[in-house]
Amino acid sequence: MAVSTSFANETCPRCRAGFECRAGSPSPCDCMSIALSRPALDHLAEQYDGCLCLQCLQEIGESVAGER
């Protein structure tokens, strides 16, 4: 059985930066390295349909945490 090592080249819908999305591949995706609160995850689900770059995920995680 062959394992896919291809990554999707994505554009972040928030900042328009390019990044590699590795979701669904054997290599861990950058988004797996960040822990987001339930409010941050809810915000992301309400505002965006796809993946965001790691920097935007970190910024959203910090801004939502600062609202508490």
Predicted model as a PDB file, atoms N, CA, C, CB and O in Angstrom, pLDDT in the B-factor column:
MODEL        1                                                                  
ATOM      1  N   MET A   1       0.847  -1.177   0.000  1.00 46.00           N  
ATOM      2  CA  MET A   1       0.000   0.000   0.000  1.00 46.00           C  
ATOM      3  C   MET A   1       0.890   1.236   0.000  1.00 46.00           C  
ATOM      4  CB  MET A   1      -0.962   0.000   1.220  1.00 46.00           C  
ATOM      5  O   MET A   1       1.756   1.373   0.863  1.00 46.00           O  
ATOM      6  N   ALA A   2       0.690   2.122  -0.940  1.00 48.00           N  
ATOM      7  CA  ALA A   2       1.488   3.344  -1.050  1.00 48.00           C  
ATOM      8  C   ALA A   2       0.923   4.416  -0.134  1.00 48.00           C  
ATOM      9  CB  ALA A   2       1.527   3.850  -2.508  1.00 48.00           C  
ATOM     10  O   ALA A   2      -0.291   4.571  -0.003  1.00 48.00           O  
ATOM     11  N   VAL A   3       1.832   5.152   0.497  1.00 48.00           N  
ATOM     12  CA  VAL A   3       1.434   6.245   1.378  1.00 48.00           C  
ATOM     13  C   VAL A   3       1.665   7.549   0.644  1.00 48.00           C  
ATOM     14  CB  VAL A   3       2.219   6.212   2.724  1.00 48.00           C  
ATOM     15  O   VAL A   3       2.754   7.785   0.121  1.00 48.00           O  
ATOM     16  N   SER A   4       0.659   8.392   0.602  1.00 50.00           N  
ATOM     17  CA  SER A   4       0.775   9.687  -0.063  1.00 50.00           C  
ATOM     18  C   SER A   4       1.586  10.642   0.796  1.00 50.00           C  
ATOM     19  CB  SER A   4      -0.616  10.278  -0.357  1.00 50.00           C  
ATOM     20  O   SER A   4       1.354  10.763   1.999  1.00 50.00           O  
ATOM     21  N   THR A   5       2.542  11.320   0.166  1.00 55.00           N  
ATOM     22  CA  THR A   5       3.326  12.327   0.871  1.00 55.00           C  
ATOM     23  C   THR A   5       3.077  13.709   0.294  1.00 55.00           C  
ATOM     24  CB  THR A   5       4.812  11.990   0.806  1.00 55.00           C  
ATOM     25  O   THR A   5       3.810  14.650   0.597  1.00 55.00           O  
ATOM     26  N   SER A   6       2.058  13.839  -0.525  1.00 62.00           N  
ATOM     27  CA  SER A   6       1.781  15.135  -1.134  1.00 62.00           C  
ATOM     28  C   SER A   6       1.042  16.034  -0.154  1.00 62.00           C  
ATOM     29  CB  SER A   6       0.963  14.965  -2.422  1.00 62.00           C  
ATOM     30  O   SER A   6       0.236  15.582   0.659  1.00 62.00           O  
ATOM     31  N   PHE A   7       1.342  17.305  -0.258  1.00 74.00           N  
ATOM     32  CA  PHE A   7       0.724  18.310   0.583  1.00 74.00           C  
ATOM     33  C   PHE A   7      -0.046  19.265  -0.309  1.00 74.00           C  
ATOM     34  CB  PHE A   7       1.780  19.063   1.437  1.00 74.00           C  
ATOM     35  O   PHE A   7       0.319  19.486  -1.464  1.00 74.00           O  
ATOM     36  N   ALA A   8      -1.103  19.825   0.230  1.00 81.00           N  
ATOM     37  CA  ALA A   8      -1.885  20.792  -0.531  1.00 81.00           C  
ATOM     38  C   ALA A   8      -1.318  22.183  -0.294  1.00 81.00           C  
ATOM     39  CB  ALA A   8      -3.386  20.732  -0.137  1.00 81.00           C  
ATOM     40  O   ALA A   8      -1.134  22.600   0.849  1.00 81.00           O  
ATOM     41  N   ASN A   9      -1.045  22.887  -1.364  1.00 89.00           N  
ATOM     42  CA  ASN A   9      -0.644  24.280  -1.258  1.00 89.00           C  
ATOM     43  C   ASN A   9      -1.914  25.099  -1.119  1.00 89.00           C  
ATOM     44  CB  ASN A   9       0.208  24.740  -2.497  1.00 89.00           C  
ATOM     45  O   ASN A   9      -2.767  25.099  -2.006  1.00 89.00           O  
ATOM     46  N   GLU A  10      -2.031  25.786  -0.013  1.00 91.00           N  
ATOM     47  CA  GLU A  10      -3.238  26.548   0.301  1.00 91.00           C  
ATOM     48  C   GLU A  10      -2.912  28.026   0.425  1.00 91.00           C  
ATOM     49  CB  GLU A  10      -3.885  26.036   1.596  1.00 91.00           C  
ATOM     50  O   GLU A  10      -1.751  28.411   0.565  1.00 91.00           O  
ATOM     51  N   THR A  11      -3.949  28.844   0.371  1.00 95.00           N  
ATOM     52  CA  THR A  11      -3.847  30.271   0.653  1.00 95.00           C  
ATOM     53  C   THR A  11      -4.722  30.545   1.856  1.00 95.00           C  
ATOM     54  CB  THR A  11      -4.272  31.148  -0.580  1.00 95.00           C  
ATOM     55  O   THR A  11      -5.906  30.210   1.863  1.00 95.00           O  
ATOM     56  N   CYS A  12      -4.139  31.154   2.870  1.00 95.00           N  
ATOM     57  CA  CYS A  12      -4.887  31.460   4.083  1.00 95.00           C  
ATOM     58  C   CYS A  12      -5.983  32.476   3.764  1.00 95.00           C  
ATOM     59  CB  CYS A  12      -3.945  31.998   5.190  1.00 95.00           C  
ATOM     60  O   CYS A  12      -5.687  33.536   3.213  1.00 95.00           O  
ATOM     61  N   PRO A  13      -7.232  32.181   4.095  1.00 95.00           N  
ATOM     62  CA  PRO A  13      -8.323  33.112   3.791  1.00 95.00           C  
ATOM     63  C   PRO A  13      -8.292  34.380   4.655  1.00 95.00           C  
ATOM     64  CB  PRO A  13      -9.653  32.413   3.975  1.00 95.00           C  
ATOM     65  O   PRO A  13      -8.962  35.363   4.340  1.00 95.00           O  
ATOM     66  N   ARG A  14      -7.526  34.355   5.724  1.00 96.00           N  
ATOM     67  CA  ARG A  14      -7.462  35.522   6.625  1.00 96.00           C  
ATOM     68  C   ARG A  14      -6.382  36.515   6.196  1.00 96.00           C  
ATOM     69  CB  ARG A  14      -7.197  35.065   8.065  1.00 96.00           C  
ATOM     70  O   ARG A  14      -6.645  37.713   6.099  1.00 96.00           O  
ATOM     71  N   CYS A  15      -5.153  36.016   5.936  1.00 97.00           N  
ATOM     72  CA  CYS A  15      -4.039  36.922   5.620  1.00 97.00           C  
ATOM     73  C   CYS A  15      -3.544  36.796   4.178  1.00 97.00           C  
ATOM     74  CB  CYS A  15      -2.889  36.659   6.562  1.00 97.00           C  
ATOM     75  O   CYS A  15      -2.725  37.598   3.729  1.00 97.00           O  
ATOM     76  N   ARG A  16      -4.036  35.800   3.462  1.00 97.00           N  
ATOM     77  CA  ARG A  16      -3.690  35.528   2.063  1.00 97.00           C  
ATOM     78  C   ARG A  16      -2.282  34.971   1.878  1.00 97.00           C  
ATOM     79  CB  ARG A  16      -3.830  36.785   1.258  1.00 97.00           C  
ATOM     80  O   ARG A  16      -1.791  34.925   0.750  1.00 97.00           O  
ATOM     81  N   ALA A  17      -1.618  34.546   2.954  1.00 96.00           N  
ATOM     82  CA  ALA A  17      -0.291  33.930   2.844  1.00 96.00           C  
ATOM     83  C   ALA A  17      -0.433  32.497   2.351  1.00 96.00           C  
ATOM     84  CB  ALA A  17       0.456  33.964   4.206  1.00 96.00           C  
ATOM     85  O   ALA A  17      -1.445  31.842   2.601  1.00 96.00           O  
ATOM     86  N   GLY A  18       0.574  32.025   1.657  1.00 95.00           N  
ATOM     87  CA  GLY A  18       0.586  30.642   1.211  1.00 95.00           C  
ATOM     88  C   GLY A  18       1.138  29.739   2.306  1.00 95.00           C  
ATOM     89  O   GLY A  18       2.002  30.150   3.081  1.00 95.00           O  
ATOM     90  N   PHE A  19       0.638  28.510   2.366  1.00 92.00           N  
ATOM     91  CA  PHE A  19       1.134  27.529   3.330  1.00 92.00           C  
ATOM     92  C   PHE A  19       0.810  26.137   2.834  1.00 92.00           C  
ATOM     93  CB  PHE A  19       0.526  27.762   4.733  1.00 92.00           C  
ATOM     94  O   PHE A  19      -0.024  25.957   1.947  1.00 92.00           O  
ATOM     95  N   GLU A  20       1.483  25.147   3.419  1.00 91.00           N  
ATOM     96  CA  GLU A  20       1.218  23.753   3.085  1.00 91.00           C  
ATOM     97  C   GLU A  20       0.266  23.156   4.099  1.00 91.00           C  
ATOM     98  CB  GLU A  20       2.522  22.941   3.028  1.00 91.00           C  
ATOM     99  O   GLU A  20       0.537  23.186   5.299  1.00 91.00           O  
ATOM    100  N   CYS A  21      -0.835  22.621   3.635  1.00 87.00           N  
ATOM    101  CA  CYS A  21      -1.773  21.923   4.497  1.00 87.00           C  
ATOM    102  C   CYS A  21      -1.453  20.436   4.403  1.00 87.00           C  
ATOM    103  CB  CYS A  21      -3.263  22.221   4.093  1.00 87.00           C  
ATOM    104  O   CYS A  21      -1.446  19.856   3.318  1.00 87.00           O  
ATOM    105  N   ARG A  22      -1.187  19.829   5.559  1.00 86.00           N  
ATOM    106  CA  ARG A  22      -0.848  18.409   5.579  1.00 86.00           C  
ATOM    107  C   ARG A  22      -1.953  17.578   6.221  1.00 86.00           C  
ATOM    108  CB  ARG A  22       0.464  18.191   6.322  1.00 86.00           C  
ATOM    109  O   ARG A  22      -1.735  16.412   6.549  1.00 86.00           O  
ATOM    110  N   ALA A  23      -3.116  18.152   6.402  1.00 80.00           N  
ATOM    111  CA  ALA A  23      -4.230  17.403   6.991  1.00 80.00           C  
ATOM    112  C   ALA A  23      -4.504  16.164   6.140  1.00 80.00           C  
ATOM    113  CB  ALA A  23      -5.513  18.292   7.101  1.00 80.00           C  
ATOM    114  O   ALA A  23      -4.612  16.245   4.916  1.00 80.00           O  
ATOM    115  N   GLY A  24      -4.610  15.041   6.798  1.00 78.00           N  
ATOM    116  CA  GLY A  24      -4.895  13.798   6.095  1.00 78.00           C  
ATOM    117  C   GLY A  24      -3.667  13.114   5.532  1.00 78.00           C  
ATOM    118  O   GLY A  24      -3.788  12.078   4.878  1.00 78.00           O  
ATOM    119  N   SER A  25      -2.483  13.670   5.770  1.00 79.00           N  
ATOM    120  CA  SER A  25      -1.262  13.019   5.295  1.00 79.00           C  
ATOM    121  C   SER A  25      -0.532  12.407   6.488  1.00 79.00           C  
ATOM    122  CB  SER A  25      -0.342  14.031   4.540  1.00 79.00           C  
ATOM    123  O   SER A  25      -0.857  12.719   7.634  1.00 79.00           O  
ATOM    124  N   PRO A  26       0.441  11.546   6.238  1.00 82.00           N  
ATOM    125  CA  PRO A  26       1.157  10.942   7.357  1.00 82.00           C  
ATOM    126  C   PRO A  26       2.024  11.936   8.133  1.00 82.00           C  
ATOM    127  CB  PRO A  26       2.018   9.820   6.852  1.00 82.00           C  
ATOM    128  O   PRO A  26       2.324  11.707   9.305  1.00 82.00           O  
ATOM    129  N   SER A  27       2.423  13.026   7.498  1.00 82.00           N  
ATOM    130  CA  SER A  27       3.216  14.054   8.186  1.00 82.00           C  
ATOM    131  C   SER A  27       2.283  14.970   8.955  1.00 82.00           C  
ATOM    132  CB  SER A  27       4.076  14.871   7.178  1.00 82.00           C  
ATOM    133  O   SER A  27       1.230  15.347   8.441  1.00 82.00           O  
ATOM    134  N   PRO A  28       2.647  15.339  10.180  1.00 83.00           N  
ATOM    135  CA  PRO A  28       1.762  16.209  10.959  1.00 83.00           C  
ATOM    136  C   PRO A  28       1.645  17.604  10.351  1.00 83.00           C  
ATOM    137  CB  PRO A  28       2.263  16.315  12.390  1.00 83.00           C  
ATOM    138  O   PRO A  28       2.628  18.187   9.894  1.00 83.00           O  
ATOM    139  N   CYS A  29       0.452  18.109  10.358  1.00 84.00           N  
ATOM    140  CA  CYS A  29       0.174  19.450   9.867  1.00 84.00           C  
ATOM    141  C   CYS A  29       0.563  20.456  10.953  1.00 84.00           C  
ATOM    142  CB  CYS A  29      -1.331  19.604   9.467  1.00 84.00           C  
ATOM    143  O   CYS A  29       0.488  20.143  12.141  1.00 84.00           O  
ATOM    144  N   ASP A  30       0.976  21.658  10.552  1.00 84.00           N  
ATOM    145  CA  ASP A  30       1.337  22.698  11.520  1.00 84.00           C  
ATOM    146  C   ASP A  30       0.212  22.974  12.507  1.00 84.00           C  
ATOM    147  CB  ASP A  30       1.707  23.982  10.796  1.00 84.00           C  
ATOM    148  O   ASP A  30       0.469  23.290  13.669  1.00 84.00           O  
ATOM    149  N   CYS A  31      -1.020  22.859  12.060  1.00 85.00           N  
ATOM    150  CA  CYS A  31      -2.150  23.182  12.944  1.00 85.00           C  
ATOM    151  C   CYS A  31      -2.257  22.204  14.118  1.00 85.00           C  
ATOM    152  CB  CYS A  31      -3.459  23.176  12.148  1.00 85.00           C  
ATOM    153  O   CYS A  31      -2.917  22.494  15.115  1.00 85.00           O  
ATOM    154  N   MET A  32      -1.606  21.050  13.993  1.00 86.00           N  
ATOM    155  CA  MET A  32      -1.636  20.077  15.083  1.00 86.00           C  
ATOM    156  C   MET A  32      -0.715  20.481  16.234  1.00 86.00           C  
ATOM    157  CB  MET A  32      -1.241  18.701  14.564  1.00 86.00           C  
ATOM    158  O   MET A  32      -0.761  19.879  17.307  1.00 86.00           O  
ATOM    159  N   SER A  33       0.116  21.494  16.015  1.00 88.00           N  
ATOM    160  CA  SER A  33       1.065  21.921  17.043  1.00 88.00           C  
ATOM    161  C   SER A  33       0.493  23.008  17.956  1.00 88.00           C  
ATOM    162  CB  SER A  33       2.337  22.424  16.389  1.00 88.00           C  
ATOM    163  O   SER A  33       1.181  23.473  18.865  1.00 88.00           O  
ATOM    164  N   ILE A  34      -0.737  23.410  17.729  1.00 91.00           N  
ATOM    165  CA  ILE A  34      -1.335  24.475  18.521  1.00 91.00           C  
ATOM    166  C   ILE A  34      -2.619  23.974  19.182  1.00 91.00           C  
ATOM    167  CB  ILE A  34      -1.623  25.713  17.642  1.00 91.00           C  
ATOM    168  O   ILE A  34      -3.427  23.284  18.560  1.00 91.00           O  
ATOM    169  N   ALA A  35      -2.788  24.329  20.433  1.00 92.00           N  
ATOM    170  CA  ALA A  35      -4.012  23.975  21.160  1.00 92.00           C  
ATOM    171  C   ALA A  35      -4.904  25.214  21.202  1.00 92.00           C  
ATOM    172  CB  ALA A  35      -3.692  23.453  22.617  1.00 92.00           C  
ATOM    173  O   ALA A  35      -4.499  26.269  21.690  1.00 92.00           O  
ATOM    174  N   LEU A  36      -6.111  25.071  20.690  1.00 93.00           N  
ATOM    175  CA  LEU A  36      -7.057  26.188  20.669  1.00 93.00           C  
ATOM    176  C   LEU A  36      -8.222  25.899  21.609  1.00 93.00           C  
ATOM    177  CB  LEU A  36      -7.573  26.448  19.232  1.00 93.00           C  
ATOM    178  O   LEU A  36      -8.671  24.760  21.737  1.00 93.00           O  
ATOM    179  N   SER A  37      -8.691  26.937  22.249  1.00 93.00           N  
ATOM    180  CA  SER A  37      -9.825  26.806  23.165  1.00 93.00           C  
ATOM    181  C   SER A  37     -11.103  26.565  22.375  1.00 93.00           C  
ATOM    182  CB  SER A  37      -9.967  28.067  24.052  1.00 93.00           C  
ATOM    183  O   SER A  37     -11.147  26.805  21.168  1.00 93.00           O  
ATOM    184  N   ARG A  38     -12.122  26.100  23.042  1.00 94.00           N  
ATOM    185  CA  ARG A  38     -13.424  25.901  22.392  1.00 94.00           C  
ATOM    186  C   ARG A  38     -13.939  27.219  21.791  1.00 94.00           C  
ATOM    187  CB  ARG A  38     -14.454  25.336  23.409  1.00 94.00           C  
ATOM    188  O   ARG A  38     -14.424  27.204  20.659  1.00 94.00           O  
ATOM    189  N   PRO A  39     -13.855  28.370  22.507  1.00 93.00           N  
ATOM    190  CA  PRO A  39     -14.312  29.621  21.886  1.00 93.00           C  
ATOM    191  C   PRO A  39     -13.528  29.975  20.621  1.00 93.00           C  
ATOM    192  CB  PRO A  39     -14.201  30.759  22.882  1.00 93.00           C  
ATOM    193  O   PRO A  39     -14.104  30.494  19.665  1.00 93.00           O  
ATOM    194  N   ALA A  40     -12.224  29.701  20.607  1.00 93.00           N  
ATOM    195  CA  ALA A  40     -11.427  29.980  19.416  1.00 93.00           C  
ATOM    196  C   ALA A  40     -11.848  29.064  18.265  1.00 93.00           C  
ATOM    197  CB  ALA A  40      -9.924  29.806  19.719  1.00 93.00           C  
ATOM    198  O   ALA A  40     -11.979  29.517  17.128  1.00 93.00           O  
ATOM    199  N   LEU A  41     -12.058  27.789  18.554  1.00 93.00           N  
ATOM    200  CA  LEU A  41     -12.517  26.854  17.527  1.00 93.00           C  
ATOM    201  C   LEU A  41     -13.896  27.246  16.996  1.00 93.00           C  
ATOM    202  CB  LEU A  41     -12.557  25.426  18.087  1.00 93.00           C  
ATOM    203  O   LEU A  41     -14.149  27.151  15.796  1.00 93.00           O  
ATOM    204  N   ASP A  42     -14.779  27.684  17.881  1.00 94.00           N  
ATOM    205  CA  ASP A  42     -16.106  28.129  17.453  1.00 94.00           C  
ATOM    206  C   ASP A  42     -16.000  29.344  16.536  1.00 94.00           C  
ATOM    207  CB  ASP A  42     -16.983  28.461  18.672  1.00 94.00           C  
ATOM    208  O   ASP A  42     -16.695  29.429  15.523  1.00 94.00           O  
ATOM    209  N   HIS A  43     -15.120  30.289  16.902  1.00 92.00           N  
ATOM    210  CA  HIS A  43     -14.902  31.490  16.078  1.00 92.00           C  
ATOM    211  C   HIS A  43     -14.417  31.094  14.685  1.00 92.00           C  
ATOM    212  CB  HIS A  43     -13.874  32.443  16.754  1.00 92.00           C  
ATOM    213  O   HIS A  43     -14.912  31.599  13.678  1.00 92.00           O  
ATOM    214  N   LEU A  44     -13.446  30.187  14.639  1.00 93.00           N  
ATOM    215  CA  LEU A  44     -12.918  29.737  13.351  1.00 93.00           C  
ATOM    216  C   LEU A  44     -14.010  29.094  12.497  1.00 93.00           C  
ATOM    217  CB  LEU A  44     -11.768  28.747  13.565  1.00 93.00           C  
ATOM    218  O   LEU A  44     -14.109  29.369  11.301  1.00 93.00           O  
ATOM    219  N   ALA A  45     -14.819  28.246  13.106  1.00 94.00           N  
ATOM    220  CA  ALA A  45     -15.889  27.562  12.365  1.00 94.00           C  
ATOM    221  C   ALA A  45     -16.926  28.544  11.835  1.00 94.00           C  
ATOM    222  CB  ALA A  45     -16.571  26.524  13.256  1.00 94.00           C  
ATOM    223  O   ALA A  45     -17.482  28.340  10.756  1.00 94.00           O  
ATOM    224  N   GLU A  46     -17.186  29.604  12.587  1.00 95.00           N  
ATOM    225  CA  GLU A  46     -18.172  30.616  12.165  1.00 95.00           C  
ATOM    226  C   GLU A  46     -17.644  31.513  11.055  1.00 95.00           C  
ATOM    227  CB  GLU A  46     -18.584  31.475  13.354  1.00 95.00           C  
ATOM    228  O   GLU A  46     -18.408  31.952  10.196  1.00 95.00           O  
ATOM    229  N   GLN A  47     -16.340  31.788  11.065  1.00 94.00           N  
ATOM    230  CA  GLN A  47     -15.774  32.776  10.155  1.00 94.00           C  
ATOM    231  C   GLN A  47     -15.117  32.221   8.894  1.00 94.00           C  
ATOM    232  CB  GLN A  47     -14.788  33.569  10.880  1.00 94.00           C  
ATOM    233  O   GLN A  47     -15.043  32.919   7.883  1.00 94.00           O  
ATOM    234  N   TYR A  48     -14.644  30.985   8.939  1.00 94.00           N  
ATOM    235  CA  TYR A  48     -13.838  30.447   7.829  1.00 94.00           C  
ATOM    236  C   TYR A  48     -14.294  29.049   7.443  1.00 94.00           C  
ATOM    237  CB  TYR A  48     -12.350  30.421   8.207  1.00 94.00           C  
ATOM    238  O   TYR A  48     -14.743  28.269   8.283  1.00 94.00           O  
ATOM    239  N   ASP A  49     -14.168  28.748   6.148  1.00 91.00           N  
ATOM    240  CA  ASP A  49     -14.550  27.432   5.640  1.00 91.00           C  
ATOM    241  C   ASP A  49     -13.383  26.466   5.556  1.00 91.00           C  
ATOM    242  CB  ASP A  49     -15.175  27.571   4.286  1.00 91.00           C  
ATOM    243  O   ASP A  49     -13.579  25.253   5.627  1.00 91.00           O  
ATOM    244  N   GLY A  50     -12.178  26.982   5.408  1.00 86.00           N  
ATOM    245  CA  GLY A  50     -11.033  26.106   5.207  1.00 86.00           C  
ATOM    246  C   GLY A  50      -9.944  26.310   6.239  1.00 86.00           C  
ATOM    247  O   GLY A  50     -10.164  26.884   7.306  1.00 86.00           O  
ATOM    248  N   CYS A  51      -8.764  25.825   5.892  1.00 89.00           N  
ATOM    249  CA  CYS A  51      -7.605  25.912   6.773  1.00 89.00           C  
ATOM    250  C   CYS A  51      -7.035  27.321   6.793  1.00 89.00           C  
ATOM    251  CB  CYS A  51      -6.533  24.921   6.340  1.00 89.00           C  
ATOM    252  O   CYS A  51      -7.130  28.063   5.815  1.00 89.00           O  
ATOM    253  N   LEU A  52      -6.443  27.670   7.923  1.00 94.00           N  
ATOM    254  CA  LEU A  52      -5.720  28.925   8.076  1.00 94.00           C  
ATOM    255  C   LEU A  52      -4.255  28.604   8.332  1.00 94.00           C  
ATOM    256  CB  LEU A  52      -6.317  29.789   9.231  1.00 94.00           C  
ATOM    257  O   LEU A  52      -3.923  27.502   8.769  1.00 94.00           O  
ATOM    258  N   CYS A  53      -3.381  29.565   8.061  1.00 94.00           N  
ATOM    259  CA  CYS A  53      -1.960  29.367   8.328  1.00 94.00           C  
ATOM    260  C   CYS A  53      -1.722  29.359   9.837  1.00 94.00           C  
ATOM    261  CB  CYS A  53      -1.108  30.473   7.643  1.00 94.00           C  
ATOM    262  O   CYS A  53      -2.568  29.807  10.611  1.00 94.00           O  
ATOM    263  N   LEU A  54      -0.575  28.848  10.239  1.00 94.00           N  
ATOM    264  CA  LEU A  54      -0.260  28.720  11.653  1.00 94.00           C  
ATOM    265  C   LEU A  54      -0.240  30.082  12.356  1.00 94.00           C  
ATOM    266  CB  LEU A  54       1.081  28.024  11.825  1.00 94.00           C  
ATOM    267  O   LEU A  54      -0.735  30.207  13.476  1.00 94.00           O  
ATOM    268  N   GLN A  55       0.324  31.089  11.711  1.00 95.00           N  
ATOM    269  CA  GLN A  55       0.388  32.417  12.326  1.00 95.00           C  
ATOM    270  C   GLN A  55      -1.017  32.948  12.631  1.00 95.00           C  
ATOM    271  CB  GLN A  55       1.139  33.401  11.403  1.00 95.00           C  
ATOM    272  O   GLN A  55      -1.244  33.485  13.715  1.00 95.00           O  
ATOM    273  N   CYS A  56      -1.943  32.811  11.714  1.00 95.00           N  
ATOM    274  CA  CYS A  56      -3.315  33.283  11.950  1.00 95.00           C  
ATOM    275  C   CYS A  56      -3.991  32.471  13.048  1.00 95.00           C  
ATOM    276  CB  CYS A  56      -4.142  33.206  10.655  1.00 95.00           C  
ATOM    277  O   CYS A  56      -4.711  33.027  13.877  1.00 95.00           O  
ATOM    278  N   LEU A  57      -3.765  31.159  13.060  1.00 94.00           N  
ATOM    279  CA  LEU A  57      -4.337  30.341  14.126  1.00 94.00           C  
ATOM    280  C   LEU A  57      -3.827  30.793  15.490  1.00 94.00           C  
ATOM    281  CB  LEU A  57      -4.006  28.860  13.902  1.00 94.00           C  
ATOM    282  O   LEU A  57      -4.595  30.872  16.449  1.00 94.00           O  
ATOM    283  N   GLN A  58      -2.530  31.090  15.574  1.00 94.00           N  
ATOM    284  CA  GLN A  58      -1.959  31.562  16.833  1.00 94.00           C  
ATOM    285  C   GLN A  58      -2.556  32.910  17.227  1.00 94.00           C  
ATOM    286  CB  GLN A  58      -0.430  31.669  16.723  1.00 94.00           C  
ATOM    287  O   GLN A  58      -2.897  33.118  18.392  1.00 94.00           O  
ATOM    288  N   GLU A  59      -2.684  33.824  16.272  1.00 95.00           N  
ATOM    289  CA  GLU A  59      -3.241  35.152  16.562  1.00 95.00           C  
ATOM    290  C   GLU A  59      -4.691  35.053  17.024  1.00 95.00           C  
ATOM    291  CB  GLU A  59      -3.147  36.053  15.322  1.00 95.00           C  
ATOM    292  O   GLU A  59      -5.084  35.734  17.972  1.00 95.00           O  
ATOM    293  N   ILE A  60      -5.478  34.226  16.377  1.00 93.00           N  
ATOM    294  CA  ILE A  60      -6.876  34.064  16.775  1.00 93.00           C  
ATOM    295  C   ILE A  60      -6.956  33.420  18.153  1.00 93.00           C  
ATOM    296  CB  ILE A  60      -7.645  33.216  15.741  1.00 93.00           C  
ATOM    297  O   ILE A  60      -7.764  33.833  18.985  1.00 93.00           O  
ATOM    298  N   GLY A  61      -6.130  32.420  18.397  1.00 91.00           N  
ATOM    299  CA  GLY A  61      -6.103  31.787  19.713  1.00 91.00           C  
ATOM    300  C   GLY A  61      -5.784  32.779  20.815  1.00 91.00           C  
ATOM    301  O   GLY A  61      -6.405  32.753  21.877  1.00 91.00           O  
ATOM    302  N   GLU A  62      -4.811  33.661  20.566  1.00 91.00           N  
ATOM    303  CA  GLU A  62      -4.435  34.671  21.554  1.00 91.00           C  
ATOM    304  C   GLU A  62      -5.502  35.744  21.723  1.00 91.00           C  
ATOM    305  CB  GLU A  62      -3.126  35.315  21.160  1.00 91.00           C  
ATOM    306  O   GLU A  62      -5.777  36.176  22.843  1.00 91.00           O  
ATOM    307  N   SER A  63      -6.106  36.178  20.615  1.00 89.00           N  
ATOM    308  CA  SER A  63      -7.110  37.250  20.724  1.00 89.00           C  
ATOM    309  C   SER A  63      -8.377  36.770  21.416  1.00 89.00           C  
ATOM    310  CB  SER A  63      -7.457  37.795  19.340  1.00 89.00           C  
ATOM    311  O   SER A  63      -8.972  37.510  22.199  1.00 89.00           O  
ATOM    312  N   VAL A  64      -8.793  35.550  21.139  1.00 83.00           N  
ATOM    313  CA  VAL A  64      -9.983  35.001  21.795  1.00 83.00           C  
ATOM    314  C   VAL A  64      -9.688  34.777  23.280  1.00 83.00           C  
ATOM    315  CB  VAL A  64     -10.429  33.667  21.115  1.00 83.00           C  
ATOM    316  O   VAL A  64     -10.549  35.012  24.128  1.00 83.00           O  
ATOM    317  N   ALA A  65      -8.477  34.325  23.594  1.00 73.00           N  
ATOM    318  CA  ALA A  65      -8.106  34.136  25.000  1.00 73.00           C  
ATOM    319  C   ALA A  65      -8.086  35.468  25.740  1.00 73.00           C  
ATOM    320  CB  ALA A  65      -6.732  33.451  25.109  1.00 73.00           C  
ATOM    321  O   ALA A  65      -8.410  35.518  26.927  1.00 73.00           O  
ATOM    322  N   GLY A  66      -7.711  36.545  25.059  1.00 69.00           N  
ATOM    323  CA  GLY A  66      -7.669  37.862  25.665  1.00 69.00           C  
ATOM    324  C   GLY A  66      -9.028  38.474  25.893  1.00 69.00           C  
ATOM    325  O   GLY A  66      -9.150  39.435  26.652  1.00 69.00           O  
ATOM    326  N   GLU A  67     -10.068  37.935  25.247  1.00 69.00           N  
ATOM    327  CA  GLU A  67     -11.436  38.454  25.401  1.00 69.00           C  
ATOM    328  C   GLU A  67     -12.090  37.957  26.662  1.00 69.00           C  
ATOM    329  CB  GLU A  67     -12.285  38.070  24.212  1.00 69.00           C  
ATOM    330  O   GLU A  67     -13.131  38.479  27.060  1.00 69.00           O  
ATOM    331  N   ARG A  68     -11.508  36.957  27.308  1.00 57.00           N  
ATOM    332  CA  ARG A  68     -12.132  36.391  28.508  1.00 57.00           C  
ATOM    333  C   ARG A  68     -11.923  37.262  29.707  1.00 57.00           C  
ATOM    334  CB  ARG A  68     -11.596  35.017  28.788  1.00 57.00           C  
ATOM    335  O   ARG A  68     -12.385  36.930  30.799  1.00 57.00           O  
TER     336      ARG A  68                                                      
ENDMDL                                                                          
END                                                                             
